Amino acid sequence: MSSGIPGFNEQLAALEEQINRYRNVLESGLRNLRFPSDLEKDYAAETNRAFLTGSRGILAFGILMYLAFGFADEPLGRDQANYIWLLRVSITATLLVGLVILYARQWVELMVPATSLGMVIIGLSVVYFIALTEEPYSYAYHLGLVPWQVFILVALKSQVRAIVITSVTVLIAYSIFTFTHDFKPVHPDLDVLVPIMRPLFLVFWSLLVAMGVFLAYQMEYFTRENFLKNRLLTLDAKRLKLLGEELHMLSTTDGLTNLANRRHFENCFDAEWRRALRTQDSLTLIMIDIDYFKNYNDHYGHQAGDECLRQVSDIFSSYAQRSGELVARYGGEEFVIMLPRTSLEAGQNLARSVRQKIEELAIEHKESGTGLVTISAGVACCIPTQDDDSEDLLRAADKSLYEAKGAGRNQVA
């Protein structure tokens, strides 16, 4: 079966290939949270765009909350209070400026790495504050790492790898510091608790990270799954649209000549007749018949006859370019050209031009009087009134065609 849409089979095959690929990826599972390279690039671009548009407020809030915690620097920092506050303000300003630049420049691919880096800087700064302050005042900064970790899980959401890298980097730095730092004695009861609470805090922190990573893994898994499902829905919609267009083309197009078929012509003719009746414009029909075509088929065979029809149809189609104009295969070797807003004289001139172009094709036809394939054409035109019937115009064009054939063919009547 011939296709109505040029390249239909290639387009459909490409869509089917993509659909099958996405289905295979979906069915194979997403446990490692990684797509094939080209698909991973598309996924990263889409999720980074979503992160860029949805995280501005929460990132700014987190940075400002880091600054707000500076209210405790004065009572806790003691001699280092001014230095800690200055450092906190500098970090806050740098991160806010970086955030503004990222959004202004729309650096989508840098958003997640930049956010991770910013969170690492904040986390390491808290560890540094602990090192700067004296015991027992420094213990409050230890607790400050808990909301920091919670904020990472909220800000980075489904970015599992970023959460792991950010959390583990600061956790390792804190662990190295806390096990190499000599905590000064403060009070016998408190000093006894420090070596107990230190590993417990690390365990608690590690469990918090593990819980966050697990939840982020689940979120990223479903995000990736939805990404594939949305891609599949989009491709299925494209395939259905393509199939619908193809079905429409096949239902309105003649498979051999790729011209409109008779049914489509009748629908369009009825619409143009009503439009012409409403606007009082002229409507012209040209009925065309290939001269002695039965003899051509008998002499050269049906395959040659089909090729002849295709060549002739290419000429016909080049003469209907304006809105509303239509060329259709009316039946067998008979064709019709519909010309809205065209006078009888203009229709006759066009029909003569078509006849000449067909003759210039110089398709051999030994069973005709001229030795070449020629056409006969009948032209009819009217401005419809309420008393007229569209069938009258068809009959008039058909009558003119028979007059042309009766007058010796290869002419316009």
C-alpha positions in Angstrom: 0.0 0.0 0.0 1.4 3.4 -0.9 1.8 6.0 1.8 0.1 9.4 1.7 2.7 11.3 3.7 6.1 11.6 2.2 8.6 9.7 4.3 5.8 8.2 6.4 7.5 4.7 6.8 10.8 6.3 7.8 9.2 8.6 10.3 7.1 5.8 11.8 10.1 3.5 12.0 12.2 6.2 13.8 9.4 6.7 16.3 9.0 3.0 16.9 12.7 2.6 17.4 12.7 5.3 20.0 9.6 3.9 21.7 11.1 0.4 21.9 14.4 1.8 23.2 12.7 3.7 26.1 10.6 0.7 26.9 13.6 -1.5 27.1 15.4 1.0 29.4 12.3 1.1 31.6 11.9 -2.6 31.7 15.5 -3.3 32.4 15.3 -1.3 35.7 16.9 1.9 36.9 18.7 0.6 40.0 22.0 2.2 39.1 20.2 5.5 38.4 22.0 5.9 35.1 20.7 6.1 31.5 22.7 5.5 28.3 24.9 8.6 27.6 22.7 10.5 25.2 19.5 9.9 27.3 21.4 10.8 30.5 22.4 14.1 28.9 18.7 14.9 28.1 17.7 13.8 31.6 20.3 16.0 33.2 19.3 19.0 31.1 15.7 18.6 32.0 16.2 18.0 35.7 18.8 20.9 35.9 16.2 23.2 34.3 13.6 22.1 36.8 16.2 22.6 39.6 17.0 26.1 38.3 13.4 27.2 38.2 12.3 25.6 41.5 15.2 26.1 43.9 16.0 29.8 43.8 13.8 30.6 46.8 14.9 27.7 49.0 18.6 28.2 48.2 18.4 31.9 49.1 16.5 31.0 52.2 19.1 28.5 53.3 22.0 31.0 52.8 20.1 33.7 54.7 19.4 31.2 57.5 23.1 30.5 57.7 23.6 34.2 58.1 20.8 34.4 60.7 22.5 31.8 62.9 25.2 34.5 63.3 23.2 35.8 66.2 24.9 33.1 68.3 28.5 34.1 67.2 28.8 36.8 69.8 28.0 34.8 72.9 29.7 31.6 71.6 32.7 32.9 69.7 34.0 35.0 72.6 37.4 36.4 71.5 36.9 35.0 68.0 33.3 36.4 67.7 34.1 39.3 65.3 36.3 37.1 63.1 33.6 34.4 62.9 30.9 36.9 62.1 33.1 38.5 59.4 33.8 35.1 57.9 30.1 34.2 58.0 29.1 37.5 56.3 31.7 37.0 53.6 30.6 33.5 52.8 26.9 34.6 52.7 27.7 37.5 50.4 29.8 35.3 48.1 27.1 32.6 47.9 24.3 35.1 47.2 26.3 36.8 44.5 27.1 33.4 43.0 23.4 32.5 43.1 22.4 35.7 41.4 25.0 35.2 38.6 23.9 31.6 38.1 20.3 32.6 37.6 21.1 35.7 35.6 23.3 33.7 33.2 20.9 30.7 33.3 23.9 28.3 33.8 21.6 25.3 34.1 24.4 22.7 34.0 26.3 24.4 36.8 23.3 24.7 39.3 23.7 21.3 41.1 27.5 21.3 41.2 27.5 25.0 42.4 24.8 24.2 45.0 26.9 21.2 46.3 30.0 23.4 46.5 28.2 26.1 48.4 26.8 23.6 50.9 30.3 22.1 51.3 31.7 25.6 52.0 29.0 26.3 54.6 29.5 22.8 56.3 33.3 23.2 56.4 32.9 26.8 57.8 30.9 25.3 60.7 33.7 22.8 61.3 36.1 25.7 61.3 34.0 27.7 63.7 34.2 24.7 66.1 38.0 24.7 65.8 38.1 28.5 66.6 35.9 28.5 69.7 36.6 27.1 73.1 34.9 24.4 74.9 32.1 24.1 76.0 30.9 27.0 73.7 32.0 25.1 70.6 29.5 22.3 71.3 26.7 24.5 70.0 28.3 24.6 66.6 28.4 20.8 66.6 24.7 20.9 66.8 24.6 23.4 63.9 25.7 20.7 61.5 22.3 18.9 62.0 20.1 21.6 60.4 22.9 22.0 57.7 22.5 18.3 56.9 18.7 18.5 56.8 18.9 21.5 54.5 21.1 19.6 52.1 18.5 16.8 51.9 15.7 19.4 51.2 17.7 21.6 48.8 19.2 18.8 46.6 16.1 16.6 46.8 16.5 13.8 44.3 20.2 14.5 43.4 21.5 11.4 45.1 25.1 11.7 43.9 25.3 15.3 44.9 23.9 14.6 48.4 26.4 11.7 48.9 29.4 13.8 47.8 28.4 16.9 49.8 27.4 15.0 53.0 30.3 12.6 53.0 32.9 15.4 52.3 31.9 17.4 55.3 31.3 14.3 57.5 34.9 13.0 56.8 36.3 16.5 57.5 34.4 16.7 60.8 35.4 13.1 61.7 39.1 13.9 61.1 38.9 17.1 63.1 36.9 15.7 66.0 39.3 12.7 66.5 42.5 14.7 66.2 41.4 17.7 68.2 42.3 17.9 71.9 39.2 19.0 73.7 40.1 21.0 76.8 38.7 19.8 80.1 35.8 21.9 81.3 34.0 19.9 84.0 34.5 16.4 85.2 30.9 15.3 84.5 30.9 17.0 81.0 34.4 15.7 80.2 33.2 12.1 80.8 30.4 12.6 78.2 32.5 14.0 75.4 34.2 10.7 74.3 30.8 9.0 74.5 28.8 11.7 72.7 31.4 12.1 69.9 30.9 8.7 68.3 27.2 8.8 69.0 26.9 12.1 67.2 28.8 10.7 64.2 26.5 7.6 64.2 23.5 9.8 64.4 24.8 12.0 61.6 25.7 9.0 59.5 22.2 7.6 60.0 20.7 10.9 59.0 22.8 10.9 55.8 21.8 7.3 55.1 18.1 8.1 55.6 18.4 11.1 53.3 20.3 9.2 50.6 17.7 6.4 50.7 14.8 8.9 50.3 16.7 10.8 47.6 17.3 7.5 45.8 13.6 6.7 45.8 12.8 10.2 44.6 15.4 10.1 41.8 14.3 6.6 40.8 10.7 7.8 40.4 11.9 11.0 38.7 13.8 9.0 36.1 10.9 6.6 35.7 8.5 9.5 35.1 11.0 11.1 32.7 10.9 7.9 30.6 7.2 7.6 30.8 6.7 11.2 29.8 9.0 10.6 26.8 7.0 7.5 25.9 3.7 9.4 26.2 5.1 12.2 23.9 6.3 9.6 21.4 3.0 7.7 21.5 1.2 11.0 20.9 3.5 11.8 17.9 2.9 8.3 16.5 -0.9 8.5 16.9 -0.8 11.9 15.2 1.3 10.6 12.3 -0.9 7.6 11.9 -4.0 9.8 12.0 -2.5 12.1 9.3 -1.6 9.1 7.2 -5.1 7.6 7.6 -6.5 11.0 6.5 -4.2 11.2 3.6 -5.0 7.6 2.5 -8.8 8.3 2.8 -8.6 11.5 0.7 -5.8 10.7 -1.7 -5.6 8.5 -4.8 -2.9 5.9 -4.1 -1.5 5.8 -7.6 -1.3 9.5 -8.6 -1.2 11.1 -5.1 -3.9 13.5 -6.2 -7.1 14.0 -4.2 -9.6 11.1 -4.7 -13.1 11.6 -5.9 -14.6 11.4 -2.4 -12.3 14.2 -1.2 -13.1 16.3 -4.3 -16.8 16.0 -3.7 -16.5 17.2 -0.1 -14.3 20.1 -1.2 -16.5 20.9 -4.1 -19.6 21.1 -1.9 -17.7 23.4 0.6 -16.5 25.7 -2.2 -19.9 25.8 -3.8 -21.5 27.0 -0.5 -18.7 29.5 -0.1 -19.2 30.8 -3.6 -22.9 31.0 -3.1 -22.4 33.0 0.1 -19.8 35.4 -1.3 -21.1 35.5 -4.9 -17.7 34.5 -6.4 -17.2 32.5 -9.5 -16.4 28.8 -9.5 -14.7 27.0 -12.4 -14.4 23.3 -13.1 -12.1 21.7 -15.7 -12.9 18.1 -16.6 -10.0 16.3 -18.3 -9.8 13.0 -20.0 -6.7 11.2 -21.4 -7.3 10.6 -25.1 -7.6 6.9 -26.1 -6.2 5.7 -22.7 -7.9 2.3 -23.0 -6.0 1.8 -26.2 -2.8 2.9 -24.4 -3.3 0.3 -21.7 -4.1 -2.5 -24.2 -1.0 -1.7 -26.3 1.6 -0.9 -23.6 0.3 -2.8 -20.6 -1.1 -1.6 -17.3 2.2 -0.9 -15.7 3.1 1.5 -18.4 -0.5 2.9 -18.1 0.1 3.6 -14.4 3.3 5.3 -15.1 1.6 7.5 -17.7 -1.1 8.4 -15.2 1.6 9.5 -12.7 3.5 11.6 -15.2 0.3 13.3 -16.3 -0.9 13.9 -12.7 2.4 15.7 -11.9 1.6 18.2 -14.6 -2.0 18.6 -13.3 -0.9 19.1 -9.7 1.4 22.0 -10.6 -1.7 24.0 -11.8 -3.6 24.1 -8.4 -1.5 26.1 -6.0 -3.8 28.8 -4.6 -6.0 28.3 -1.5 -9.2 26.3 -2.4 -7.8 25.0 -5.7 -7.8 21.3 -6.1 -6.8 18.6 -8.6 -8.5 15.2 -8.2 -8.6 11.9 -10.0 -12.3 11.7 -10.8 -12.1 8.1 -12.0 -9.9 5.9 -14.3 -8.3 8.3 -16.8 -10.6 11.2 -15.9 -9.5 14.2 -13.8 -11.0 17.4 -12.5 -9.5 20.7 -11.6 -11.5 23.0 -9.3 -10.7 26.7 -9.4 -12.5 29.0 -7.0 -12.6 32.8 -7.8 -11.6 32.1 -11.4 -13.4 33.3 -14.5 -14.4 31.2 -17.5 -11.7 32.8 -19.6 -9.0 32.2 -17.0 -10.2 28.6 -16.7 -10.0 28.1 -20.5 -6.5 29.6 -20.6 -5.3 27.3 -17.8 -6.9 24.3 -19.5 -5.1 25.1 -22.8 -1.8 25.5 -20.9 -2.3 22.1 -19.3 -3.1 20.5 -22.7 0.0 21.9 -24.2 2.2 20.8 -21.2 0.9 17.2 -21.6 1.6 17.2 -25.3 5.1 18.5 -24.5 5.7 15.5 -22.3 6.0 13.6 -25.6 4.8 10.3 -24.1 4.6 7.8 -27.0 1.1 6.6 -27.9 1.0 4.7 -31.2 -2.7 4.0 -30.8 -3.7 7.7 -30.9 -4.1 10.0 -33.9 -1.1 12.2 -32.9 1.3 9.4 -31.8 1.5 11.0 -28.4 -0.4 11.0 -25.2 -2.8 14.0 -25.2 -5.8 15.2 -23.3 -9.2 16.7 -23.9 -10.7 19.2 -21.5 -14.1 20.8 -20.9 -14.4 24.0 -18.9 -17.5 25.3 -17.1 -18.0 28.3 -14.8 -20.8 29.9 -12.9 -21.6 32.3 -10.0 -24.0 30.1 -7.9 -27.5 31.3 -7.0 -30.1 29.8 -4.6 -31.8 28.3 -7.6 -28.7 26.5 -8.9 -27.5 23.0 -8.1 -23.8 22.1 -7.8 -24.5 19.1 -10.0 -25.4 21.4 -12.8 -21.9 22.8 -12.9 -20.4 19.3 -13.0 -22.7 18.3 -15.8 -21.8 21.4 -17.7 -18.1 20.7 -17.4 -18.7 17.0 -18.4 -20.7 18.1 -21.4 -17.9 20.5 -22.5 -15.5 17.6 -22.2 -17.6 15.4 -24.5 -17.8 18.3 -27.0 -14.0 18.5 -27.0 -13.7 14.7 -27.5 -16.4 14.8 -30.2 -14.5 17.6 -32.0 -11.5 15.4 -32.5 -9.8 15.3 -29.0 -6.6 17.1 -27.9 -8.4 20.3 -27.5 -10.4 22.4 -24.9 -14.1 23.1 -25.2 
